[in-house]
Amino acid sequence: MSFRLVSGEVKEPSKRNGLVRMSAYIAGIILIGFIVFSIISTNMKINESKAQYNELVTQTNNVLEENASIERYLGEDANMDQYIEDIARDKLDFATPDERVYYIVPSSE
């Protein structure tokens, strides 16, 4: 394919122009790929941070509930022996000597 100039000369399209164009397309594709990868990795980090935040909120709520329970014992001038006994039963699975504790084990079926 040739192009005629006003002066009548024939000028062939340069192969260099095609190489520059192809390099520009490849660079554009690489740039778009990098942008897409960055967006995806950022969204993954955001999701991980949200999950970590939700876990921390749950832990905070559990600690606040435990603090409220302790404050109830202290605010009611409750017997500290009763508080200690409740902690021993709930957290340490202790029982009094004359007491039998039964655990319900789910069936394996």
RAWO-V531289 format. One line per field, one symbol per residue. phi: phi as a letter, one per 40 degrees, with the letter a starting at -180 (. if undefined). A space follows every 10 residues. Layout:
phi=???
This chain:
phi=.bbccccgcb bccccccccc cccccccccc cccccccccc cccccccccc cccccccccc cccccccccc ccccccfccc cccccccccc cbfcacccbb bbbcbcccc
